[in-house]
């Protein structure tokens, strides 16, 4: 039976160097439930080391946590990867880590890249330059994500910086994105008009939350059978009655 799932598919944890220290798994889950969300995706920059902790922390909740990552391409365009399981996202992480800049982490404060467990206890600090760009092209990233079995979504295409449109000026016609993301800064109807020239991609809106108060600021409703990436793909393609529905901010 199909039902509506309210989703925020772009949330950072305290692992991302630009995110607030309060963005721990349990705090994120508690806030997401208060905002009436059914699905969230943890999408830290170029790493997934806090994803499994968030999945474990949600094991006794109704909220579904998808396993994500926001990958920076060599063009400095951000691509969201979404999977159902920690094993899949960790397979992607191994590839991404192999393509991050080498020997630069010592130049930053690694205390800002906090790895935690499901109880919000600090387990360590990531010493890689997560805020940097990989040497993977946008085509490489989408292909790698699809080969592992995930969804590839272009991040916040309405932003001038770190978006595929902002960096390239266009979306390559041969880039098989599953969807594109619009930030909280642009109403969806305005975005549809502004970006129609870039292809007829399904659009979602996500918070890109770096602070607890931003979680669920904008979101997307999916009409589908269950909270999985496979069902989301059906919704993007309007298959079997599934669909994507834009929601007003909550």
ROSE-4610 file (N, C-alpha, C; in Angstrom, 1 decimal, always signed):
// ROSE-4610
residu = [X/X/X/X/X/X/X/X/X/X/X/X/X/X/X/X/X/X/X/X/X/X/X/X/X/X/X/X/X/X/X/X/X/X/X/X/X/X/X/X/X/X/X/X/X/X/X/X/X/X/X/X/X/X/X/X/X/X/X/X/X/X/X/X/X/X/X/X/X/X/X/X/X/X/X/X/X/X/X/X/X/X/X/X/X/X/X/X/X/X/X/X/X/X/X/X/X/X/X/X/X/X/X/X/X/X/X/X/X/X/X/X/X/X/X/X/X/X/X/X/X/X/X/X/X/X/X/X/X/X/X/X/X/X/X/X/X/X/X/X/X/X/X/X/X/X/X/X/X/X/X/X/X/X/X/X/X/X/X/X/X/X/X/X/X/X/X/X/X/X/X/X/X/X/X/X/X/X/X/X/X/X/X/X/X/X/X/X/X/X/X/X/X/X/X/X/X/X/X/X/X/X/X/X/X/X/X/X/X/X/X/X/X/X/X/X/X/X/X/X/X/X/X/X/X/X/X/X/X/X/X/X/X/X/X/X/X/X/X/X/X/X/X/X/X/X/X/X/X/X/X/X/X/X/X/X/X/X/X/X/X/X/X/X/X/X/X/X/X/X/X/X/X/X/X/X/X/X/X/X/X/X/X/X/X/X/X/X/X/X/X/X/X/X/X/X/X/X/X/X/X/X/X/X/X/X/X/X/X/X/X/X/X/X/X/X/X/X/X/X/X/X/X/X/X/X/X/X/X/X/X/X/X/X/X/X/X/X/X/X/X/X/X/X/X/X/X/X/X/X/X/X/X/X/X/X/X/X/X/X/X/X/X/X/X/X/X/X/X/X/X/X/X/X/X/X/X/X/X/X/X/X/X/X/X/X/X/X/X/X/X/X/X/X/X/X/X/X/X/X/X/X/X/X/X/X/X/X/X/X/X/X/X/X/X/X/X/X/X/X/X/X/X/X/X/X/X/X/X/X/X/X/X/X/X/X/X/X/X/X/X/X/X/X/X/X/X/X/X/X/X/X/X/X/X/X/X/X/X/X/X/X/X/X/X/X/X/X/X/X/X/X/X/X/X/X/X/X/X/X/X/X/X/X/X/X/X/X/X/X/X/X/X/X/X/X/X/X/X/X/X/X/X/X/X/X/X/X/X/X/X/X/X/X/X/X/X/X/X/X/X/X/X/X/X/X/X/X/X/X/X/X/X/X/X/X/X/X/X/X/X/X/X/X/X/X/X/X/X/X/X/X/X/X/X/X/X/X/X/X/X/X/X/X/X/X/X/X/X/X/X/X/X/X/X/X/X/X/X/X/X/X/X/X/X/X/X/X/X/X/X/X/X/X/X/X/X/X/X/X/X/X/X/X/X/X/X/X/X/X/X/X/X/X/X/X/X/X/X/X/X/X/X/X/X/X/X/X/X/X/X/X/X/X/X/X/X/X/X/X/X/X/X/X/X/X/X/X/X/X/X/X/X/X/X/X/X/X/X/X/X/X/X/X/X/X/X/X/X/X/X/X/X/X/X/X/X/X/X/X/X/X/X/X/X/X/X/X/X/X/X/X/X/X/X/X/X/X/X/X/X/X/X/X/X/X/X/X/X/X/X/X/X/X/X/X/X/X/X/X/X/X/X/X/X/X/X/X/X/X/X/X/X/X/X/X/X/X/X/X/X/X/X/X/X/X/X/X/X/X]
num = [1/1/1/2/2/2/3/3/3/4/4/4/5/5/5/6/6/6/7/7/7/8/8/8/9/9/9/10/10/10/11/11/11/12/12/12/13/13/13/14/14/14/15/15/15/16/16/16/17/17/17/18/18/18/19/19/19/20/20/20/21/21/21/22/22/22/23/23/23/24/24/24/25/25/25/26/26/26/27/27/27/28/28/28/29/29/29/30/30/30/31/31/31/32/32/32/33/33/33/34/34/34/35/35/35/36/36/36/37/37/37/38/38/38/39/39/39/40/40/40/41/41/41/42/42/42/43/43/43/44/44/44/45/45/45/46/46/46/47/47/47/48/48/48/49/49/49/50/50/50/51/51/51/52/52/52/53/53/53/54/54/54/55/55/55/56/56/56/57/57/57/58/58/58/59/59/59/60/60/60/61/61/61/62/62/62/63/63/63/64/64/64/65/65/65/66/66/66/67/67/67/68/68/68/69/69/69/70/70/70/71/71/71/72/72/72/73/73/73/74/74/74/75/75/75/76/76/76/77/77/77/78/78/78/79/79/79/80/80/80/81/81/81/82/82/82/83/83/83/84/84/84/85/85/85/86/86/86/87/87/87/88/88/88/89/89/89/90/90/90/91/91/91/92/92/92/93/93/93/94/94/94/95/95/95/96/96/96/97/97/97/98/98/98/99/99/99/100/100/100/101/101/101/102/102/102/103/103/103/104/104/104/105/105/105/106/106/106/107/107/107/108/108/108/109/109/109/110/110/110/111/111/111/112/112/112/113/113/113/114/114/114/115/115/115/116/116/116/117/117/117/118/118/118/119/119/119/120/120/120/121/121/121/122/122/122/123/123/123/124/124/124/125/125/125/126/126/126/127/127/127/128/128/128/129/129/129/130/130/130/131/131/131/132/132/132/133/133/133/134/134/134/135/135/135/136/136/136/137/137/137/138/138/138/139/139/139/140/140/140/141/141/141/142/142/142/143/143/143/144/144/144/145/145/145/146/146/146/147/147/147/148/148/148/149/149/149/150/150/150/151/151/151/152/152/152/153/153/153/154/154/154/155/155/155/156/156/156/157/157/157/158/158/158/159/159/159/160/160/160/161/161/161/162/162/162/163/163/163/164/164/164/165/165/165/166/166/166/167/167/167/168/168/168/169/169/169/170/170/170/171/171/171/172/172/172/173/173/173/174/174/174/175/175/175/176/176/176/177/177/177/178/178/178/179/179/179/180/180/180/181/181/181/182/182/182/183/183/183/184/184/184/185/185/185/186/186/186/187/187/187/188/188/188/189/189/189/190/190/190/191/191/191/192/192/192/193/193/193/194/194/194/195/195/195/196/196/196/197/197/197/198/198/198/199/199/199/200/200/200/201/201/201/202/202/202/203/203/203/204/204/204/205/205/205/206/206/206/207/207/207/208/208/208/209/209/209/210/210/210/211/211/211/212/212/212/213/213/213/214/214/214/215/215/215/216/216/216/217/217/217/218/218/218/219/219/219/220/220/220/221/221/221/222/222/222/223/223/223/224/224/224/225/225/225/226/226/226/227/227/227/228/228/228/229/229/229/230/230/230/231/231/231/232/232/232/233/233/233/234/234/234/235/235/235/236/236/236/237/237/237/238/238/238/239/239/239/240/240/240/241/241/241/242/242/242/243/243/243/244/244/244/245/245/245/246/246/246/247/247/247/248/248/248/249/249/249/250/250/250]
x = [+0.8/+0.0/+0.9/+0.5/+1.3/+0.9/+1.8/+1.6/+2.6/+2.3/+3.2/+4.3/+5.5/+6.7/+7.3/+7.4/+8.1/+9.6/+10.4/+11.8/+12.6/+13.7/+14.8/+16.0/+16.5/+17.5/+18.9/+19.2/+20.5/+20.7/+21.3/+21.6/+23.0/+23.8/+25.2/+25.2/+26.2/+26.5/+27.8/+28.2/+29.4/+30.6/+30.5/+31.7/+32.1/+31.1/+31.4/+32.0/+33.1/+33.8/+33.1/+32.0/+31.3/+30.0/+29.7/+28.5/+28.7/+27.6/+27.7/+28.0/+28.7/+29.1/+27.9/+26.7/+25.5/+24.8/+25.4/+24.7/+25.2/+24.7/+25.0/+23.9/+24.1/+23.0/+21.7/+21.8/+20.5/+19.8/+20.6/+20.0/+19.3/+20.0/+19.4/+18.1/+18.1/+16.9/+15.8/+16.1/+15.0/+14.4/+15.2/+14.7/+13.9/+14.4/+13.7/+12.3/+12.2/+10.9/+10.0/+10.5/+9.7/+9.2/+10.0/+9.5/+8.6/+8.3/+7.3/+7.9/+9.2/+9.8/+9.8/+9.6/+9.6/+10.9/+11.7/+12.9/+13.9/+15.2/+16.2/+17.4/+18.3/+19.6/+20.7/+21.7/+22.9/+23.9/+24.3/+25.1/+26.3/+27.3/+28.5/+29.4/+30.3/+31.2/+32.2/+32.2/+33.2/+33.5/+32.6/+32.8/+31.4/+31.4/+30.2/+30.5/+31.4/+31.9/+30.8/+29.9/+28.8/+27.5/+27.5/+26.2/+25.7/+26.6/+26.2/+25.7/+26.3/+25.9/+24.5/+24.2/+22.8/+21.8/+22.2/+21.3/+21.0/+22.1/+21.9/+21.0/+21.3/+20.5/+19.0/+18.7/+17.3/+16.6/+17.3/+16.8/+15.5/+15.3/+14.1/+13.1/+13.3/+12.4/+11.6/+10.6/+9.8/+10.6/+11.5/+12.2/+13.2/+13.2/+14.2/+15.4/+16.6/+17.8/+18.4/+18.5/+19.2/+20.7/+21.5/+23.0/+23.5/+24.0/+24.3/+25.7/+26.1/+27.4/+27.2/+27.8/+27.9/+29.3/+29.5/+30.8/+31.1/+32.3/+32.8/+33.6/+33.1/+33.8/+35.0/+35.8/+37.0/+36.6/+35.3/+34.8/+34.3/+34.4/+33.9/+32.3/+31.7/+30.3/+29.9/+28.9/+28.5/+27.4/+27.6/+26.7/+26.3/+25.0/+24.6/+24.4/+25.0/+24.8/+23.9/+22.9/+22.0/+22.0/+22.0/+22.0/+21.1/+20.7/+19.9/+20.7/+22.0/+22.7/+24.1/+24.6/+25.9/+27.0/+26.8/+27.8/+28.0/+26.9/+27.0/+27.7/+27.4/+28.0/+29.4/+29.8/+31.2/+32.0/+31.4/+32.1/+32.4/+31.4/+31.6/+32.7/+32.7/+33.7/+35.1/+35.3/+36.7/+37.2/+36.3/+36.7/+36.9/+36.0/+36.1/+37.4/+37.7/+38.9/+40.2/+40.2/+41.3/+41.5/+40.5/+40.6/+40.5/+40.7/+40.8/+42.2/+42.4/+43.8/+44.6/+45.9/+46.8/+47.6/+47.9/+48.9/+48.5/+47.2/+46.7/+46.0/+45.6/+44.8/+45.5/+46.8/+47.5/+47.3/+46.9/+46.7/+45.4/+44.5/+43.2/+43.0/+42.0/+41.7/+40.8/+41.4/+40.7/+39.7/+39.8/+38.8/+37.4/+37.3/+36.0/+35.4/+36.1/+35.5/+35.4/+34.2/+34.1/+33.3/+33.9/+33.3/+32.7/+31.4/+30.7/+30.0/+29.6/+28.8/+27.3/+26.5/+25.0/+24.6/+25.5/+25.2/+25.8/+26.2/+26.8/+28.2/+28.8/+30.1/+31.2/+32.1/+33.2/+34.1/+34.3/+35.2/+36.5/+36.5/+37.8/+37.5/+38.5/+38.5/+39.0/+38.3/+38.7/+39.8/+40.9/+42.1/+42.2/+41.2/+41.3/+40.7/+41.1/+40.6/+39.2/+38.2/+36.9/+36.3/+36.7/+36.1/+36.6/+37.6/+38.3/+37.5/+38.0/+37.4/+38.1/+37.4/+38.1/+38.6/+39.4/+39.8/+38.9/+37.7/+36.7/+35.8/+35.5/+34.6/+33.2/+32.2/+30.8/+30.4/+30.9/+30.5/+31.0/+32.3/+32.9/+32.0/+31.6/+30.9/+29.5/+28.8/+27.5/+27.6/+28.6/+28.8/+29.2/+30.0/+30.4/+29.2/+28.4/+27.2/+26.3/+26.0/+25.1/+25.6/+26.9/+27.5/+27.3/+27.3/+27.2/+25.7/+24.8/+23.4/+22.6/+23.2/+22.6/+22.0/+21.5/+20.9/+21.9/+22.0/+22.9/+22.0/+22.2/+21.3/+22.3/+22.1/+23.0/+22.5/+23.5/+23.2/+22.8/+21.9/+21.5/+21.9/+21.3/+21.7/+21.4/+20.6/+20.2/+21.3/+22.3/+23.4/+24.5/+25.2/+26.3/+27.5/+27.7/+28.9/+28.6/+29.5/+29.5/+28.2/+27.7/+26.6/+27.0/+26.4/+26.8/+26.5/+25.4/+25.0/+25.9/+26.2/+27.1/+28.5/+29.0/+30.4/+30.6/+29.6/+29.8/+28.9/+27.9/+26.9/+25.9/+25.9/+24.9/+25.0/+24.1/+24.1/+24.4/+25.5/+25.8/+24.6/+24.3/+23.2/+23.4/+24.6/+24.9/+25.1/+24.8/+24.9/+23.6/+23.6/+22.4/+22.0/+21.8/+21.4/+20.0/+19.7/+18.4/+17.4/+18.0/+17.2/+18.2/+17.6/+18.4/+17.7/+18.6/+18.1/+18.0/+17.0/+16.8/+16.9/+17.7/+17.9/+16.7/+16.7/+15.7/+15.6/+16.5/+16.6/+15.6/+15.2/+14.4/+13.1/+12.0/+10.7/+10.8/+10.1/+10.2/+9.7/+8.6/+8.0/+8.9/+9.6/+10.5/+11.7/+12.1/+13.3/+12.9/+11.7/+11.3/+11.4/+11.0/+11.1/+12.5/+13.3/+14.7/+15.6/+15.3/+16.3/+15.7/+14.6/+14.0/+14.9/+15.8/+16.7/+17.8/+18.0/+19.0/+18.6/+17.3/+16.9/+15.7/+14.9/+13.7/+13.9/+14.7/+15.0/+14.0/+13.7/+12.9/+13.6/+12.8/+13.4/+12.9/+13.9/+13.6/+14.0/+13.5/+14.0/+14.5/+15.6/+16.2/+16.8/+17.0/+17.5/+19.0/+19.8/+21.2/+21.6/+21.0/+21.1/+22.5/+23.1/+24.3/+24.1/+22.8/+22.4/+21.1/+20.8/+19.6/+18.3/+18.3/+17.1/+16.8/+17.7/+17.5/+16.9/+17.0/+16.5/+15.0/+14.6/+13.2/+12.7/+13.6/+13.2/+12.5/+13.0/+12.3/+12.4/+11.5/+11.5/+10.7/+10.7/+10.0/+9.1/+7.9/+7.0/+7.1/+7.3/+7.3/+6.1/+5.3/+4.2/+4.7/+4.9/+5.5/+5.2/+5.7/+5.3/+6.1/+7.4/+8.2/+9.4/+10.0/+11.1/+12.5/+12.6/+13.8/+14.3/+15.5/+16.0/+15.4/+15.1/+14.4/+13.1/+12.3/+11.0/+11.1/+12.2/+12.4/+12.6/+13.4/+13.7/+12.4/+11.5/+10.2/+9.4/+9.5/+8.8/+9.4/+10.7/+11.3/+10.8/+10.6/+10.2/+8.7/+7.9/+6.4/+6.0/+6.6/+6.3/+5.5/+4.5/+3.7/+2.9/+2.5/+1.7/+2.5/+3.8/+4.7/+5.0/+5.2/+5.5/+6.2/+6.7/+7.3/+6.4/+6.2/+5.3/+6.0/+6.0/+6.7/+5.9/+6.5/+5.9/+6.3/+5.4/+5.7/+6.5/+7.4/+8.2/+7.3/+7.9/+7.2/+7.8]
y = [-1.2/+0.0/+1.2/+2.2/+3.4/+4.4/+5.2/+6.2/+7.3/+8.4/+9.6/+9.5/+9.7/+9.8/+11.2/+11.9/+13.2/+13.1/+13.6/+13.4/+14.6/+14.6/+15.6/+14.9/+14.9/+14.0/+14.6/+15.7/+16.3/+16.9/+16.1/+16.6/+16.3/+17.2/+17.0/+16.7/+16.0/+15.8/+16.5/+16.4/+17.0/+16.5/+15.5/+15.1/+16.1/+16.8/+17.8/+19.0/+19.5/+20.6/+21.9/+22.1/+23.3/+23.1/+22.0/+21.8/+22.0/+22.3/+22.7/+21.4/+21.6/+20.5/+19.8/+20.4/+19.8/+18.9/+18.7/+17.9/+16.4/+15.9/+14.5/+13.6/+12.3/+11.4/+11.5/+11.4/+11.4/+12.8/+13.9/+15.2/+15.4/+14.9/+15.0/+14.2/+13.0/+12.2/+12.8/+13.3/+13.9/+15.1/+15.9/+17.1/+16.7/+15.7/+15.2/+14.7/+14.0/+13.5/+14.6/+15.6/+16.8/+17.5/+17.5/+18.2/+17.4/+16.2/+15.3/+14.6/+14.4/+13.8/+12.2/+11.5/+10.1/+9.5/+10.3/+9.8/+11.0/+10.6/+11.6/+10.9/+11.7/+11.1/+11.9/+11.1/+11.7/+11.9/+13.1/+13.4/+14.3/+13.8/+14.6/+14.7/+15.7/+16.0/+14.9/+14.2/+13.2/+12.1/+11.9/+10.8/+10.3/+9.1/+8.5/+7.9/+8.4/+7.7/+7.9/+8.8/+8.9/+8.3/+7.7/+7.2/+5.9/+5.0/+3.7/+4.1/+5.0/+5.4/+6.0/+6.8/+7.3/+6.2/+5.3/+4.1/+3.3/+3.0/+2.3/+3.1/+4.4/+5.2/+5.3/+5.0/+5.0/+3.7/+2.7/+1.3/+1.1/+1.9/+1.8/+2.9/+3.6/+4.7/+4.4/+5.2/+5.0/+5.7/+6.6/+7.3/+6.5/+6.6/+5.8/+6.7/+6.2/+6.9/+6.3/+7.1/+6.6/+7.0/+6.2/+6.3/+7.2/+8.3/+9.3/+9.9/+10.6/+11.4/+12.5/+13.6/+14.7/+14.8/+14.4/+14.3/+15.5/+16.0/+17.2/+16.7/+17.0/+16.6/+17.5/+17.1/+17.9/+19.2/+19.3/+20.6/+21.5/+20.9/+21.5/+21.6/+20.7/+20.5/+19.4/+19.6/+18.6/+17.7/+16.4/+15.4/+14.6/+14.4/+13.6/+12.1/+11.2/+9.8/+9.2/+8.4/+7.8/+6.3/+5.6/+4.2/+3.7/+2.5/+1.9/+1.4/+1.0/+0.3/+0.9/+0.8/+1.3/+0.6/-0.6/-1.4/-0.7/-0.3/+0.3/+1.7/+2.5/+3.8/+3.7/+2.7/+2.5/+2.0/+1.3/+0.9/+2.2/+3.1/+4.4/+5.2/+5.2/+5.9/+5.5/+4.2/+3.7/+4.4/+4.4/+5.1/+6.5/+7.2/+8.7/+9.0/+8.3/+8.5/+8.4/+7.4/+7.2/+8.4/+9.2/+10.4/+11.7/+11.8/+13.0/+13.6/+14.9/+15.4/+14.8/+14.6/+13.9/+15.0/+14.7/+15.5/+16.9/+17.2/+18.5/+18.6/+17.5/+17.5/+18.2/+18.2/+18.8/+20.3/+20.9/+22.3/+22.8/+21.9/+22.3/+21.8/+22.3/+21.8/+20.6/+19.4/+18.2/+18.0/+18.7/+18.6/+19.0/+19.6/+20.0/+18.9/+17.7/+16.6/+15.4/+15.4/+14.5/+13.3/+12.1/+10.8/+10.4/+10.0/+9.6/+8.3/+7.7/+6.5/+6.8/+5.8/+6.0/+6.6/+6.7/+7.3/+8.7/+9.2/+10.6/+10.7/+9.6/+9.6/+9.8/+10.6/+10.9/+9.7/+9.2/+8.0/+8.4/+9.6/+10.1/+11.3/+11.6/+12.8/+12.3/+12.7/+12.4/+13.4/+12.9/+13.7/+14.0/+13.6/+13.9/+15.3/+15.8/+17.1/+16.9/+16.8/+16.5/+17.6/+18.8/+20.0/+20.2/+19.5/+19.6/+18.9/+19.1/+18.4/+17.1/+16.1/+14.9/+15.2/+14.2/+14.3/+13.5/+13.2/+12.5/+13.5/+13.3/+14.2/+13.9/+14.7/+14.5/+13.2/+12.9/+11.7/+10.5/+10.6/+9.5/+9.2/+10.2/+10.1/+9.4/+9.9/+9.3/+7.9/+7.6/+6.2/+5.3/+5.7/+4.9/+4.7/+5.7/+5.6/+4.6/+4.7/+3.8/+2.4/+2.2/+0.8/+0.1/+0.9/+0.3/+0.1/+0.8/+0.6/+1.7/+2.9/+4.1/+5.1/+6.1/+7.3/+8.4/+9.1/+10.3/+11.5/+12.5/+13.7/+14.9/+15.8/+17.1/+18.0/+18.4/+19.2/+20.7/+21.2/+22.7/+23.4/+22.9/+23.5/+25.0/+25.5/+27.0/+27.8/+27.2/+28.0/+28.3/+29.5/+29.8/+29.0/+28.6/+27.9/+26.5/+25.6/+24.2/+23.4/+24.0/+23.3/+23.0/+22.0/+21.7/+22.8/+23.5/+24.6/+25.8/+26.1/+27.2/+27.0/+25.8/+25.5/+25.4/+24.6/+24.4/+25.3/+25.8/+26.6/+25.8/+24.5/+23.6/+22.2/+21.4/+20.0/+19.2/+18.4/+17.7/+16.8/+16.8/+16.0/+14.5/+14.0/+12.6/+12.2/+13.1/+12.8/+12.2/+10.9/+10.3/+10.5/+11.7/+12.0/+11.4/+11.0/+10.6/+11.7/+12.8/+14.0/+15.2/+16.3/+17.5/+18.1/+18.7/+19.3/+20.8/+21.4/+22.8/+23.2/+24.2/+24.6/+25.4/+25.7/+26.4/+27.9/+28.3/+29.7/+30.0/+28.9/+29.1/+28.4/+29.0/+28.3/+27.3/+26.2/+25.1/+25.6/+26.3/+26.7/+27.6/+28.5/+29.4/+28.6/+27.6/+26.8/+26.0/+25.5/+24.8/+25.7/+26.9/+27.9/+28.2/+28.5/+28.9/+27.8/+26.6/+25.5/+24.6/+24.9/+24.1/+23.8/+24.8/+24.6/+23.6/+23.2/+22.3/+20.8/+20.5/+19.2/+18.9/+17.9/+17.6/+16.6/+17.0/+16.1/+16.3/+15.2/+15.3/+16.2/+17.0/+18.0/+17.6/+17.7/+17.6/+18.9/+19.1/+20.2/+19.6/+20.0/+19.5/+20.7/+20.4/+21.5/+21.8/+20.8/+20.9/+21.4/+20.8/+21.4/+21.1/+22.2/+22.2/+22.5/+23.0/+23.3/+22.6/+22.3/+21.5/+22.3/+23.6/+24.4/+24.3/+24.0/+24.0/+22.6/+21.6/+20.3/+20.4/+19.9/+20.0/+21.4/+22.3/+23.7/+23.6/+22.8/+22.4/+20.9/+20.3/+18.8/+18.4/+17.1/+16.6/+15.4/+15.4/+14.2/+13.2/+12.0/+10.9/+10.0/+9.7/+8.8/+7.5/+6.5/+5.3/+4.2/+3.0/+1.8/+1.7/+2.1/+2.0/+2.9/+3.2/+4.2/+3.7/+3.4/+2.8/+3.6/+3.5/+4.2/+3.6/+2.3/+1.7/+2.3/+2.5/+3.1/+4.6/+5.3/+6.7/+6.8/+5.8/+5.8/+5.7/+4.8/+4.7/+6.0/+6.7/+7.9/+9.0/+9.0/+9.9/+9.7/+8.4/+8.0/+7.9/+8.1/+8.0/+6.6/+5.6/+4.2/+3.6/+2.7/+2.0/+2.9/+4.1/+5.0/+5.8/+5.6/+6.4/+7.7/+8.7/+10.1/+10.9/+12.1/+13.0/+14.2/+14.7/+15.8/+16.8/+18.1/+19.1/+19.5/+19.7/+20.1/+21.5/+22.3/+23.6/+23.4/+24.4/+24.3/+24.0/+23.3/+22.9/+23.7]
z = [+0.0/+0.0/+0.0/-0.9/-0.9/+0.2/+0.7/+1.7/+1.5/+2.2/+2.1/+3.2/+2.7/+3.6/+3.5/+4.6/+4.6/+4.8/+3.9/+3.9/+3.9/+4.6/+4.5/+4.2/+2.9/+2.5/+2.4/+3.2/+3.2/+4.6/+5.5/+6.8/+7.2/+7.7/+8.1/+9.6/+10.0/+11.4/+11.8/+13.1/+13.6/+12.9/+12.1/+11.3/+10.2/+9.7/+8.6/+9.3/+8.8/+9.5/+9.6/+8.7/+8.7/+9.5/+10.1/+10.9/+12.4/+13.0/+14.5/+15.3/+16.4/+17.2/+17.8/+17.9/+18.4/+17.5/+16.3/+15.3/+15.5/+16.6/+16.9/+16.5/+16.3/+15.8/+16.6/+17.9/+18.7/+18.7/+18.7/+18.6/+17.2/+16.2/+14.8/+14.8/+15.3/+15.3/+16.1/+17.2/+18.1/+17.4/+16.8/+16.1/+14.9/+14.1/+12.9/+13.3/+14.4/+14.8/+15.2/+15.9/+16.3/+15.1/+14.0/+12.8/+11.9/+12.4/+11.7/+10.5/+10.5/+9.3/+9.5/+8.4/+8.4/+7.9/+7.1/+6.5/+6.6/+7.0/+6.9/+6.2/+5.7/+5.1/+5.7/+6.3/+6.8/+5.6/+5.3/+4.2/+4.5/+5.2/+5.5/+4.3/+4.4/+3.3/+3.1/+2.0/+1.6/+2.6/+3.5/+4.5/+5.0/+5.5/+6.0/+7.4/+8.1/+9.4/+10.5/+10.4/+11.4/+11.0/+9.8/+9.3/+10.0/+10.2/+10.9/+12.4/+13.0/+14.4/+14.3/+13.3/+13.2/+12.9/+12.1/+11.8/+13.1/+13.8/+15.1/+16.1/+16.1/+17.1/+16.7/+15.5/+15.0/+15.1/+15.6/+15.5/+16.3/+17.3/+18.1/+17.8/+16.7/+16.4/+15.1/+14.8/+13.6/+12.4/+12.7/+11.7/+10.9/+9.6/+8.8/+8.5/+8.6/+8.3/+7.1/+6.0/+4.8/+4.9/+4.2/+4.3/+3.2/+3.5/+2.4/+2.6/+1.5/+1.5/+0.5/+0.8/-0.1/-0.7/-1.9/-2.5/-3.3/-3.2/-3.9/-5.1/-6.3/-7.5/-7.8/-8.8/-9.2/-9.7/-10.2/-10.7/-9.5/-8.3/-7.1/-7.1/-7.7/-7.7/-6.7/-5.9/-4.9/-5.4/-5.1/-5.5/-4.3/-4.0/-2.9/-3.4/-2.6/-2.8/-1.7/-2.1/-1.1/-1.3/-0.1/-0.1/+1.1/+1.1/+2.2/+3.4/+3.1/+4.2/+4.4/+5.6/+5.9/+5.1/+4.8/+4.0/+2.7/+2.0/+0.7/+0.8/+1.8/+1.8/+2.2/+3.0/+3.3/+2.2/+1.2/+0.0/-0.8/-0.9/-1.6/-0.8/+0.5/+1.2/+0.9/+0.8/+0.4/-0.9/-1.8/-3.1/-3.0/-2.3/-2.1/-1.4/-0.3/+0.5/-0.4/-1.4/-2.2/-3.2/-3.3/-4.3/-3.6/-2.3/-1.6/-1.7/-1.5/-1.5/-0.4/-0.7/+0.3/+1.0/+2.3/+3.0/+3.4/+3.4/+3.7/+5.0/+5.6/+6.8/+8.0/+8.1/+9.2/+9.2/+8.1/+8.0/+8.6/+9.0/+9.5/+10.9/+11.6/+13.0/+12.9/+13.1/+12.9/+14.1/+15.1/+16.2/+15.7/+14.5/+14.0/+13.2/+13.1/+12.3/+13.3/+14.0/+15.1/+14.7/+15.1/+14.8/+16.2/+16.1/+17.3/+17.2/+18.3/+18.2/+18.4/+18.5/+18.6/+19.9/+20.9/+22.2/+22.3/+21.1/+21.0/+21.7/+22.0/+22.6/+21.5/+21.8/+20.8/+20.7/+19.5/+19.3/+18.6/+18.1/+17.5/+16.6/+15.8/+14.9/+13.5/+12.5/+11.1/+10.7/+10.3/+10.0/+8.5/+7.7/+6.2/+5.9/+4.8/+4.4/+3.8/+4.6/+4.1/+3.4/+3.7/+3.0/+1.6/+1.3/-0.1/-1.2/-2.4/-3.5/-3.9/-4.3/-4.8/-6.2/-6.7/-8.1/-9.1/-8.6/-9.4/-10.1/-11.4/-12.1/-11.7/-12.1/-11.7/-12.4/-13.6/-14.3/-13.5/-13.1/-12.3/-11.0/-10.3/-9.1/-9.3/-10.3/-10.6/-11.0/-11.8/-12.3/-11.1/-10.2/-9.0/-8.1/-7.9/-7.0/-7.6/-8.9/-9.5/-9.6/-9.7/-9.8/-8.4/-7.3/-6.0/-5.7/-6.5/-6.3/-5.6/-5.6/-4.9/-5.9/-5.3/-6.0/-6.0/-7.2/-7.3/-7.6/-6.7/-6.8/-6.7/-7.7/-7.7/-6.6/-5.7/-4.6/-4.9/-4.2/-4.3/-5.6/-6.7/-8.0/-8.1/-7.2/-7.3/-6.6/-6.0/-5.4/-6.4/-6.2/-7.1/-6.8/-5.6/-5.2/-4.9/-5.3/-5.0/-5.6/-6.7/-7.4/-8.8/-9.4/-10.8/-11.8/-11.6/-12.4/-12.1/-10.9/-10.5/-11.0/-10.9/-11.3/-12.8/-13.5/-14.9/-15.8/-15.2/-16.0/-16.7/-16.5/-17.2/-16.5/-16.8/-16.4/-17.7/-17.8/-19.0/-19.4/-20.7/-21.2/-21.0/-20.9/-20.7/-19.2/-18.3/-16.9/-16.3/-16.0/-15.6/-14.1/-13.7/-12.3/-12.1/-10.9/-10.5/-10.2/-9.7/-9.3/-9.1/-8.9/-8.5/-7.3/-6.5/-5.2/-5.3/-4.8/-4.6/-3.1/-2.8/-1.5/-0.9/+0.4/+1.0/+0.5/-0.2/-0.7/-1.9/-2.6/-3.8/-3.8/-3.9/-4.0/-5.2/-5.1/-6.1/-7.4/-7.4/-8.7/-9.4/-8.7/-9.3/-9.9/-9.1/-9.6/-10.8/-10.9/-12.1/-13.4/-13.2/-14.3/-14.6/-13.6/-13.8/-14.4/-14.0/-14.4/-15.4/-16.0/-17.1/-18.2/-18.5/-19.6/-19.3/-18.1/-17.7/-17.7/-18.2/-18.2/-17.4/-17.7/-17.0/-15.9/-14.9/-13.8/-12.7/-12.0/-10.8/-9.8/-9.1/-8.1/-6.7/-5.8/-4.4/-3.7/-2.5/-1.6/-0.3/+0.1/+1.3/+2.1/+3.4/+4.3/+4.2/+3.8/+3.9/+5.3/+6.3/+7.7/+8.3/+8.8/+9.5/+11.0/+11.3/+12.6/+12.9/+14.2/+14.5/+14.1/+14.2/+13.9/+12.4/+11.6/+10.1/+9.6/+10.5/+10.0/+9.7/+8.5/+8.1/+7.7/+7.6/+7.2/+5.8/+4.9/+3.7/+3.6/+2.9/+2.8/+1.6/+1.3/+0.2/+0.6/+0.1/+0.4/-0.8/-0.4/-1.4/-1.1/-2.2/-2.2/-2.7/-1.8/-2.2/-1.2/-1.4/-0.6/+0.7/+0.6/+1.8/+1.7/+2.9/+2.9/+2.4/+1.1/+0.6/-0.6/-1.0/-2.2/-3.5/-3.5/-4.6/-4.8/-3.7/-3.9/-4.3/-3.8/-4.2/-5.7/-6.2/-7.6/-8.4/-7.9/-8.6/-8.5/-7.4/-7.2/-8.2/-8.4/-9.3/-10.7/-11.0/-12.4/-12.6/-11.5/-11.5/-11.9/-11.3/-11.6/-10.5/-10.9/-10.0/-9.1/-9.5/-8.7/-7.8/-7.7/-6.8/-7.4/-6.5/-7.0/-5.9/-6.4/-5.5/-5.4/-4.1/-3.9/-3.1/-3.6/-2.8/-1.6/-0.5/+0.8/+1.2/+1.7/+2.2/+3.5/+3.8/+5.0/+6.2/+7.2/+8.4/+9.6]
